Amino acid sequence: MGLDIIGIEHPVVDFNTLMDKLPGTNSLTAMLDCSWQGGGNVGSAIVAAARLGARCGMIGAVGNDAYGQFCIDDFKRHHIDTSHIIQDREKKTAFAVCLAEINTMERRFIVRFMKREINSTELDREYISTTKFIHLGQMGKAEVQAAVWAKEMGITVVDDAGGFNVDTDEHTDLIDVFIGSEDYYNGLFHDTNYEKNCKAVQKRGPKIVVFTLGVRGCVGIDGNNYFALPAFHNIAVVDTTGAGDVFHGAFIFGLLKGWETEKIALFSSAVSAIKCTRLGGRAAIPDYATVQEYLKSGNIDYTEINKRVEFYREGILNLRSESHIS
Protein backbone atom coordinates (compact mmCIF):
# COMPACT_ATOMS: atom_id res chain seq x y z
CA MET A 1 0.00 0.00 0.00
CA GLY A 2 1.36 3.42 -0.95
CA LEU A 3 1.63 6.54 1.17
CA ASP A 4 -0.62 9.58 1.16
CA ILE A 5 2.02 12.18 2.01
CA ILE A 6 5.82 12.33 2.13
CA GLY A 7 7.56 15.27 3.81
CA ILE A 8 11.12 16.40 3.19
CA GLU A 9 12.99 18.23 5.97
CA HIS A 10 15.59 17.66 8.69
CA PRO A 11 13.63 16.74 11.84
CA VAL A 12 14.05 18.96 14.93
CA VAL A 13 13.79 18.54 18.69
CA ASP A 14 11.96 21.44 20.37
CA PHE A 15 12.42 22.38 24.01
CA ASN A 16 9.26 24.43 24.61
CA THR A 17 9.06 26.84 27.56
CA LEU A 18 6.18 28.96 28.85
CA MET A 19 6.53 32.09 30.98
CA ASP A 20 4.54 35.20 31.84
CA LYS A 21 7.24 37.50 30.51
CA LEU A 22 10.65 36.98 29.01
CA PRO A 23 13.47 38.06 31.35
CA GLY A 24 15.42 41.23 30.70
CA THR A 25 19.19 41.48 30.67
CA ASN A 26 20.83 39.99 33.78
CA SER A 27 17.48 38.91 35.23
CA LEU A 28 15.40 35.78 35.49
CA THR A 29 11.79 34.73 35.24
CA ALA A 30 9.80 31.72 36.40
CA MET A 31 9.21 28.93 33.91
CA LEU A 32 5.52 28.01 34.14
CA ASP A 33 5.73 24.90 32.00
CA CYS A 34 8.10 23.08 29.68
CA SER A 35 7.86 20.29 27.14
CA TRP A 36 10.15 18.27 24.87
CA GLN A 37 8.54 17.67 21.50
CA GLY A 38 9.44 16.95 17.91
CA GLY A 39 9.48 20.05 15.76
CA GLY A 40 10.14 21.45 12.30
CA ASN A 41 7.70 23.00 9.85
CA VAL A 42 7.29 19.98 7.61
CA GLY A 43 7.78 17.40 10.37
CA SER A 44 4.95 18.76 12.51
CA ALA A 45 2.69 19.04 9.46
CA ILE A 46 3.30 15.37 8.72
CA VAL A 47 2.52 14.46 12.35
CA ALA A 48 -0.72 16.44 12.15
CA ALA A 49 -1.77 14.69 8.95
CA ALA A 50 -0.90 11.31 10.44
CA ARG A 51 -2.85 11.98 13.63
CA LEU A 52 -5.86 12.87 11.50
CA GLY A 53 -5.57 9.56 9.66
CA ALA A 54 -3.22 9.96 6.68
CA ARG A 55 -0.47 7.44 5.78
CA CYS A 56 2.77 9.40 5.91
CA GLY A 57 6.54 9.18 5.51
CA MET A 58 9.50 11.49 6.12
CA ILE A 59 12.75 12.10 4.26
CA GLY A 60 15.59 13.90 6.04
CA ALA A 61 18.56 13.47 8.34
CA VAL A 62 19.22 13.49 12.06
CA GLY A 63 22.38 12.95 14.06
CA ASN A 64 23.25 9.57 15.50
CA ASP A 65 22.41 10.93 18.95
CA ALA A 66 19.63 10.78 21.54
CA TYR A 67 17.84 13.76 19.97
CA GLY A 68 17.87 12.08 16.58
CA GLN A 69 16.43 8.91 18.06
CA PHE A 70 13.76 10.97 19.81
CA CYS A 71 12.71 12.46 16.45
CA ILE A 72 12.50 9.04 14.85
CA ASP A 73 10.61 7.56 17.81
CA ASP A 74 8.12 10.44 17.75
CA PHE A 75 7.37 9.80 14.08
CA LYS A 76 6.98 6.09 14.78
CA ARG A 77 4.56 6.87 17.61
CA HIS A 78 2.39 8.40 14.90
CA HIS A 79 2.87 5.45 12.54
CA ILE A 80 4.97 7.53 10.13
CA ASP A 81 7.43 5.69 7.90
CA THR A 82 11.01 6.61 8.86
CA SER A 83 12.87 4.29 6.49
CA HIS A 84 14.27 7.29 4.59
CA ILE A 85 15.52 9.29 7.58
CA ILE A 86 19.32 9.11 7.63
CA GLN A 87 21.21 8.99 10.93
CA ASP A 88 24.44 10.86 10.23
CA ARG A 89 27.23 9.96 12.67
CA GLU A 90 29.14 13.15 11.82
CA LYS A 91 26.37 15.64 12.62
CA LYS A 92 24.15 16.72 15.50
CA THR A 93 20.36 16.72 15.29
CA ALA A 94 18.71 20.13 14.83
CA PHE A 95 17.55 21.56 18.16
CA ALA A 96 15.40 24.57 19.08
CA VAL A 97 14.62 26.37 22.32
CA CYS A 98 11.10 27.79 21.90
CA LEU A 99 10.16 30.65 24.22
CA ALA A 100 6.45 31.44 24.61
CA GLU A 101 5.42 34.58 26.48
CA ILE A 102 1.88 34.76 27.90
CA ASN A 103 1.70 38.54 28.36
CA THR A 104 2.26 39.30 24.69
CA MET A 105 1.47 35.92 23.08
CA GLU A 106 4.77 36.34 21.26
CA ARG A 107 7.33 33.62 20.62
CA ARG A 108 11.10 33.56 20.19
CA PHE A 109 13.32 30.76 18.98
CA ILE A 110 16.96 29.88 19.55
CA VAL A 111 18.02 27.27 17.00
CA ARG A 112 20.97 24.96 16.42
CA PHE A 113 20.56 24.05 12.77
CA MET A 114 21.76 20.75 11.43
CA LYS A 115 24.81 21.70 9.37
CA ARG A 116 23.97 19.40 6.53
CA GLU A 117 22.04 19.73 3.28
CA ILE A 118 19.72 17.02 2.05
CA ASN A 119 21.71 15.79 -0.93
CA SER A 120 19.60 15.23 -4.04
CA THR A 121 21.51 12.00 -4.63
CA GLU A 122 20.06 10.71 -1.33
CA LEU A 123 16.52 11.02 -2.66
CA ASP A 124 14.80 7.84 -3.78
CA ARG A 125 12.63 8.50 -6.82
CA GLU A 126 10.92 5.13 -6.43
CA TYR A 127 10.00 5.95 -2.82
CA ILE A 128 8.59 9.34 -3.83
CA SER A 129 6.56 7.64 -6.56
CA THR A 130 4.57 5.78 -3.86
CA THR A 131 2.84 8.92 -2.56
CA LYS A 132 -0.05 11.18 -3.59
CA PHE A 133 1.30 14.40 -2.07
CA ILE A 134 4.78 15.67 -1.32
CA HIS A 135 5.18 18.36 1.33
CA LEU A 136 8.16 20.71 1.20
CA GLY A 137 9.52 23.70 3.09
CA GLN A 138 12.31 25.88 1.74
CA MET A 139 13.12 24.93 -1.83
CA GLY A 140 16.71 23.73 -1.61
CA LYS A 141 18.31 21.54 -4.27
CA ALA A 142 16.84 18.30 -2.97
CA GLU A 143 13.37 19.80 -2.59
CA VAL A 144 13.51 21.17 -6.12
CA GLN A 145 14.56 17.77 -7.45
CA ALA A 146 11.73 16.09 -5.56
CA ALA A 147 9.24 18.64 -6.91
CA VAL A 148 10.44 18.10 -10.48
CA TRP A 149 10.00 14.34 -10.10
CA ALA A 150 6.60 14.82 -8.49
CA LYS A 151 5.47 16.98 -11.41
CA GLU A 152 6.61 14.32 -13.86
CA MET A 153 4.69 11.63 -11.95
CA GLY A 154 1.50 13.61 -11.34
CA ILE A 155 2.09 13.93 -7.60
CA THR A 156 0.74 17.09 -5.96
CA VAL A 157 3.43 19.41 -4.55
CA VAL A 158 2.49 21.34 -1.39
CA ASP A 159 4.83 23.97 0.03
CA ASP A 160 5.10 25.61 3.43
CA ALA A 161 6.19 29.13 2.55
CA GLY A 162 7.17 30.33 6.03
CA GLY A 163 9.48 33.32 6.23
CA PHE A 164 10.13 34.84 2.83
CA ASN A 165 13.13 33.35 1.02
CA VAL A 166 14.47 33.69 -2.50
CA ASP A 167 14.73 29.95 -3.20
CA THR A 168 11.03 29.35 -2.68
CA ASP A 169 10.13 32.50 -4.59
CA GLU A 170 12.21 31.41 -7.57
CA HIS A 171 10.55 27.97 -7.71
CA THR A 172 6.92 28.91 -7.17
CA ASP A 173 6.17 27.41 -10.59
CA LEU A 174 6.90 23.91 -9.20
CA ILE A 175 4.30 24.27 -6.43
CA ASP A 176 0.68 23.10 -6.84
CA VAL A 177 -0.59 24.14 -3.40
CA PHE A 178 1.15 27.22 -2.00
CA ILE A 179 0.43 27.94 1.68
CA GLY A 180 2.28 31.01 2.91
CA SER A 181 2.60 32.73 6.25
CA GLU A 182 1.87 36.37 6.98
CA ASP A 183 5.64 36.94 7.01
CA TYR A 184 5.95 35.53 3.52
CA TYR A 185 3.02 37.66 2.36
CA ASN A 186 4.68 40.79 3.74
CA GLY A 187 7.88 39.82 1.95
CA LEU A 188 6.03 39.80 -1.37
CA PHE A 189 3.44 42.54 -1.00
CA HIS A 190 2.99 45.92 0.68
CA ASP A 191 -0.80 46.16 0.77
CA THR A 192 -3.76 44.16 2.04
CA ASN A 193 -5.49 43.52 -1.26
CA TYR A 194 -5.44 39.81 -0.51
CA GLU A 195 -7.56 38.67 -3.43
CA LYS A 196 -5.45 40.49 -6.01
CA ASN A 197 -2.22 39.25 -4.45
CA CYS A 198 -3.39 35.65 -4.11
CA LYS A 199 -4.19 35.77 -7.82
CA ALA A 200 -0.72 37.19 -8.52
CA VAL A 201 0.91 34.16 -6.84
CA GLN A 202 -1.53 31.84 -8.56
CA LYS A 203 -0.52 33.15 -11.99
CA ARG A 204 3.01 31.92 -11.28
CA GLY A 205 1.95 28.28 -11.15
CA PRO A 206 0.04 27.11 -8.04
CA LYS A 207 -3.60 26.13 -8.49
CA ILE A 208 -4.34 26.83 -4.82
CA VAL A 209 -2.86 29.76 -2.88
CA VAL A 210 -3.52 30.32 0.83
CA PHE A 211 -2.03 32.81 3.29
CA THR A 212 -2.43 32.30 7.04
CA LEU A 213 -2.77 35.58 8.92
CA GLY A 214 -2.64 34.58 12.58
CA VAL A 215 -5.46 36.05 14.66
CA ARG A 216 -7.01 37.45 11.47
CA GLY A 217 -7.64 34.03 10.01
CA CYS A 218 -6.69 33.07 6.47
CA VAL A 219 -7.35 33.98 2.85
CA GLY A 220 -7.03 31.93 -0.28
CA ILE A 221 -7.98 31.17 -3.83
CA ASP A 222 -8.65 27.97 -5.74
CA GLY A 223 -9.29 28.50 -9.44
CA ASN A 224 -11.58 31.55 -9.50
CA ASN A 225 -12.97 30.97 -6.02
CA TYR A 226 -11.57 33.42 -3.46
CA PHE A 227 -12.34 33.13 0.26
CA ALA A 228 -11.50 34.86 3.54
CA LEU A 229 -12.12 33.12 6.86
CA PRO A 230 -11.80 34.51 10.39
CA ALA A 231 -9.76 32.72 13.03
CA PHE A 232 -11.42 30.77 15.83
CA HIS A 233 -11.59 32.85 19.01
CA ASN A 234 -13.59 30.52 21.29
CA ILE A 235 -10.43 28.96 22.71
CA ALA A 236 -7.93 29.75 25.47
CA VAL A 237 -4.64 30.20 23.62
CA VAL A 238 -1.52 28.99 25.44
CA ASP A 239 1.11 28.82 22.68
CA THR A 240 0.94 29.39 18.92
CA THR A 241 4.20 27.55 18.19
CA GLY A 242 3.60 25.23 15.22
CA ALA A 243 0.14 26.63 14.42
CA GLY A 244 1.01 27.18 10.77
CA ASP A 245 2.73 23.79 10.49
CA VAL A 246 -0.32 22.00 11.81
CA PHE A 247 -2.55 24.01 9.44
CA HIS A 248 -0.50 22.63 6.53
CA GLY A 249 -0.84 19.03 7.64
CA ALA A 250 -4.58 19.38 8.14
CA PHE A 251 -4.90 21.10 4.77
CA ILE A 252 -3.24 18.20 2.93
CA PHE A 253 -5.51 15.80 4.83
CA GLY A 254 -8.50 17.78 3.55
CA LEU A 255 -7.15 17.56 0.01
CA LEU A 256 -6.93 13.79 0.45
CA LYS A 257 -10.59 13.81 1.45
CA GLY A 258 -11.48 15.67 -1.74
CA TRP A 259 -13.19 18.52 0.09
CA GLU A 260 -13.73 21.99 -1.36
CA THR A 261 -10.87 24.34 -0.53
CA GLU A 262 -12.83 26.69 1.72
CA LYS A 263 -14.04 23.73 3.80
CA ILE A 264 -10.45 22.50 4.02
CA ALA A 265 -9.27 25.91 5.24
CA LEU A 266 -12.00 26.00 7.90
CA PHE A 267 -11.10 22.49 9.07
CA SER A 268 -7.37 23.33 9.10
CA SER A 269 -8.02 26.47 11.13
CA ALA A 270 -9.92 24.38 13.69
CA VAL A 271 -7.05 21.86 13.96
CA SER A 272 -4.60 24.72 14.43
CA ALA A 273 -6.80 26.42 17.03
CA ILE A 274 -7.03 23.26 19.14
CA LYS A 275 -3.25 22.82 18.94
CA CYS A 276 -2.78 26.32 20.38
CA THR A 277 -4.51 25.40 23.64
CA ARG A 278 -1.46 23.56 24.93
CA LEU A 279 2.29 24.21 24.98
CA GLY A 280 4.39 23.19 21.98
CA GLY A 281 3.80 22.32 18.38
CA ARG A 282 2.54 18.74 18.69
CA ALA A 283 1.06 17.83 22.07
CA ALA A 284 -2.43 19.17 21.34
CA ILE A 285 -2.77 18.19 17.68
CA PRO A 286 -6.26 16.63 17.68
CA ASP A 287 -7.52 13.51 15.97
CA TYR A 288 -10.29 13.65 13.38
CA ALA A 289 -13.16 12.96 15.78
CA THR A 290 -12.02 15.71 18.15
CA VAL A 291 -11.96 18.26 15.32
CA GLN A 292 -15.40 17.27 14.08
CA GLU A 293 -16.89 17.62 17.57
CA TYR A 294 -15.22 21.03 18.00
CA LEU A 295 -16.64 22.27 14.69
CA LYS A 296 -20.07 20.98 15.68
CA SER A 297 -20.32 22.09 19.30
CA GLY A 298 -17.27 24.20 20.16
CA ASN A 299 -16.21 21.61 22.74
CA ILE A 300 -12.75 20.03 22.85
CA ASP A 301 -12.21 16.54 24.24
CA TYR A 302 -8.84 16.71 26.03
CA THR A 303 -8.72 13.08 27.19
CA GLU A 304 -6.02 11.94 24.75
CA ILE A 305 -4.48 15.37 24.35
CA ASN A 306 -3.70 15.66 28.06
CA LYS A 307 -2.06 12.22 28.04
CA ARG A 308 0.30 13.48 25.33
CA VAL A 309 0.93 16.70 27.26
CA GLU A 310 2.14 14.68 30.24
CA PHE A 311 4.19 12.36 28.05
CA TYR A 312 6.01 15.27 26.38
CA ARG A 313 6.59 17.04 29.72
CA GLU A 314 8.81 14.10 30.60
CA GLY A 315 10.27 14.02 27.11
CA ILE A 316 13.89 14.27 28.20
CA LEU A 317 13.33 11.05 30.14
CA ASN A 318 11.73 9.46 27.07
CA LEU A 319 14.55 10.07 24.61
CA ARG A 320 15.01 6.33 24.24
CA SER A 321 11.41 5.43 25.03
CA GLU A 322 9.64 2.60 23.26
CA SER A 323 6.26 3.99 24.32
CA HIS A 324 3.62 4.50 21.64
CA ILE A 325 1.52 7.37 22.91
CA SER A 326 -0.57 8.42 19.87
N, C-alpha and C positions, 0 to 999 in steps of 0.2 A: 504494500500500500504506500502511495506517495505521500509527500508532505503538503500542507496547505501554505506554509510560510517559512522562508529561510531568511534569517537576519545576518548581516555582515558587520562586525564591529569587535574590537577588543573588549572583553568583559571587564567590569570594574567592581571593586568592593567599596561600598559607601559606609563611612562611620557618620551616622546622623545624630545631631545634637539639637536640643530644644532649650531655649532660654527666654526670659522675659526681654532682656536687652543685651546686646553684645557689649563686652567690656571695652572701656577706653584704654588708652595707653597706660601701662604699668598698673593695671587694676584687674579685678576678677569679677566674675558673676557666677551665680549658682546655675548648674546644669539641672534642668527640670526632668529631662528624660534623654535617653540615648538608645541607639539601635544599630546593629550591624546588618546590612542588607546588601544584596547584589545591586549593581547600578549600571549606568550607561544608557544613552538614549535609545539605541536599538535594542539592547538587551532587555530593558524593562518593558519595551513595547512587545517583544516576543513573549515575555512572561505573562503580560496582560492578555494577549491573544490566546495563549495556552490555557490560562485559568478560565477563560470564557468558553473554551472547548475546541480550539483549533489545534491541528497537528503541526508542530513547529520544530525547526532545527536552527542551530547557530554555527557560523563560521567566524573564527577569530583566533587570538592567541592569548594565553596567560603565562605567567611564570610557573616554574616547577616549585611552587612554594605553597604554604598553607592558604594564602589568599586565593591563589589560582584554583586550588582544590575546592575552596568554599564556593567560588563562582560556578564551577562545574557541578558541584553537589546541588546548588540552588536551582540550576536549570533542570537537573534530573528530578528534583522534588516536584517539578511542574511537568514532568514527562516530556521534556524537550530533548531532542537528539543532540548529543555533544560529540559525535564521532569525528567532526571536522573542526574541533577546537584543539589547537596545538599547545602543548606544554613545553615552553622554551626554557631550557636549563640555564641559558645565559642572561635572561631578563627577569625583571620583577613585575608582578601583576599590577595593573593600574589601580590606584587607590585615591579616594576622595574623602576629605573631611567636609561635611555638609552642615552649615550653621543656619539654623532657623530661628528667627527672632519674632516673638509673639507681638510685641508692641507695634511693630511696623508691618508685620507679615512679609518681611523681606528675607532673602536668603543670600548666603555667600558660600563660596566653594574654594577649598584649597586642594589642588590636585597634583598627584604624582602620575604623570602620563607614562604609559608603557613606551619605551624608546625603541619602537619596532614598527615598521610598516607591515601591512598585510601584503605579501608578495603575490602578484597576479599568477605566478607559476605555482603557488600553493592552492589556487582555486581548482575545484574539481567540476568540470563542465557537466559530467554525467550526474553528479550529485545535484547540481542546480537544476538540471532538467527534470528532477522528480517533483518540483514544487509548482504551485499555482501563482504565488506571489513572492517577490523578493523585496526585502525591506532594507534600505540603506540609510546612512547618515551622510557625513561629508563625502564628497565624490573624489576619493583618491584613485590611484591607478587601478587597484584591485576592484573597487566599487564600479568604476567605469567599465572595466572588462566584464564584470558580472552583468551589468546593465546591457551591454552590447549583446552578450549571449542571450540574455532574457528576451530582448527584442527579437532576436533571430528565431527564438523558440516559442514566441507568443505568450511569454510569461509577463504578468503585470509588474511593473517597477514602481514601488512606493518609496518616497524619500522624506526623511525628517530634516527639513530645512530649519535648523535651530538658529544660532547666531549667523549673521550674514557672512558668507565666505565666497571667494572668487571661484574656487573649483566647482562648487555646486551651481553657481550662477552660469558658468561657462558650459555646463552639461545639462541644463534644464531640458533640452530637447530629448534626452534619453529617459526622462521621467514621465510616467503615465498618471500617477497620482501624487501631486505636489502638496505637502502639508507643511506650511511655514509658521514660524512663531511671530509674535509681534516685533521682536528684535529684527528678524529677517525682513519683515515688511518695512520697517523703518530704515533698513539699509538700502532698500530699493526705491521707496517712495517718500514723498514729503507732504502728502495730503491724506485726507481720510475719505477719498472717493473710492471706497472699497470695491464696488462693482466694476468700475472702469479699470482698476488696477488688477483685480483678479482676472479680468479678460485679457489684460496685457500679458500676464504670465501665461495664461492659457494659449495665447497665440504663438508662444515659443515652443509648444509641444504637448504639455500635459492636457489630458481630457478633463481631469478634475483638479481644481485648485482650491485649497482651504487655508485660511489664516486663523490661528487661535489668538485671541486677544485678552487672555486672562479674565479678570472680573467682568469684562464687557462681552464675553461670550466668543462667538466665532462667526466668520463669514465665509462664503464659498460659492463656487460655480461648477456646474456639471453640464456640459453642452451649453444650452442657452438659459438654463435654469439657475438663477442667482438666489441665494438665501442669506439671511442674517438671523442668528439665534442668540438670545440672551444666555448668560451663565445661570447655573442653579445657585440660589442664595438661601435655600432652606436647609443649610447644613452648618455645622460648627467647624470652621476651618482650623486645622492644627498646623499643617505644613503642606506647601504646594510643590515641594521637590518631586520631580517626576511626573507632574500633572500632564504636561505635553506629551511625554513618552507614552504614558498609559492611553492617552487620547488616540495616538497613532495605532497602537495595538488593537484597541477596540474598533477603530475605523476599518482596519483591514478585516477584522472579524465580520463586520457588517457587510463589507464587500463580498466576502465568502458566502454570506447569507443571501446575497442578491437583492438587498434592500435598496430603496431609493436613497440618494445621497443625503438629502435633508434629514431623513429618518436616521441614517447612520450617524450624522453629526450630533443629533439630539442624544442618541444612545451613547456615543463616545463621550459627550459632555457629562452624562450621568455617571459613567464609569470613573471619569477623572474626578468628579466632585466627591464621590464616595472615597476614593483614594486619599483625598486631601483631609479627611477627618482623623487620620492617624499619622504619626511621624514616619518619614521615609518614603521612598518611591515605590515600594512593593508590598508592604505589610497589609495595607487595606485595599488592595486590588480585589474587587468583588468577583464572584462567579456569576454566571448568566442569570440564575434564578433570583439572586439578590438584586441585580440591576432591574429586572423586570418588576419586582415588587416595589422598588423605589420609584420607578416611573409611574406605577399604578397608584400607590398610596402615599408616597413621600417617606415611608418608613425604611430603615436600614437594619437588616438582621446582622448583628455583630458576633454571632456565635463562633463562626469559623475565623472571622477576621481577628478577633481578640486572641484566639489561640496562636495565630501567626505573629501577632504583636509580641506576645510573651516569648515565643520561640526566637524571634530576631533580637529581642532585648538581651538574650544570653548568647548572641551570635558568636562572640569571640570564643565561647566555650564549645561552640558547635562547628568549629572550623574543619574538623575531621568527622563530623557527625554522619551517621548513616540513616538518620531519621528522615521520614518522608511526609512532613507536614505539607499539605497542599492547600 
